[in-house]
């Protein structure tokens, strides 16, 4: 028994008071209508209509069923219209998950531009551990570096440079490290949950090298570490976009530039295209267009990863 479809059929029979008329309006054979009405009566264990030679009359139980069914059918019709509208209307809540490694200098201008273009979208912007993709709900996610296959759609968005820096005052006092190994003599500001600026910093110069770093300060917020670095309290490793103004002004000085790795790929991750609400699809298209001109590598085609 298909409850909703049978209730809709019963409502049509009640309105037309004719099996043939109901069958015509519903595009069904009269025999099919008759059989489904009998199945509905068998389900409830009582007669719902009384057949006469000229029409169908509702029994008391039939009138009760019709009375209770009408709000259900009306509510379902409203729900169908609302859900159908969400397929096309760019509105509602958008949950964007960014790995802690992703530079705010990349993300926030994108969010700001999209929010101005689509005023009916509400944002929930979260910074999560880099590897977490299946632990919570998100509409779109940004991750740096390789992304393990997760049954999601992955699209390259832009590339992100890493920079290691400190204030001139700190370097004058503590010295300029000549190699990544020399960081063992320095206070390194560590970002919790980061693959770029966490407890192990990876460099490249002919061969990849991973350096375990330490220091007096660590935090879960990149802005806190940036503030500490500007106060001369340690060496910072972060996305270049996040400290570009400070590098240009000389407040922070890049170090170990020959050892920095190649720019990391930043991917935009979402559910499959056919399942996306309009707001998410619009955000993805907007993001791809936003970065297409400024990225050192052009976006690739949509790729569906293996489940």
PEDA-V66775 format. One record per helix or strand. SS is the DSSP state (@ for helix, = for strand). FROM is the first residue (numbers start at 1). LEN is the number of residues. Records with the same first field share a line. If there is no record, write none. Layout:
SS=FROM-LEN / FROM-LEN
//
This chain:
@=3-14 / 19-8 / 30-15 / 60-27 / 104-14 / 168-7 / 180-6 / 222-9 / 240-10 / 257-3 / 273-3 / 278-15
==49-3 / 56-3 / 92-8 / 121-8 / 140-5 / 153-8 / 162-5 / 188-4 / 200-5 / 208-5 / 218-2 / 235-5 / 253-3 / 264-7 / 303-2
//
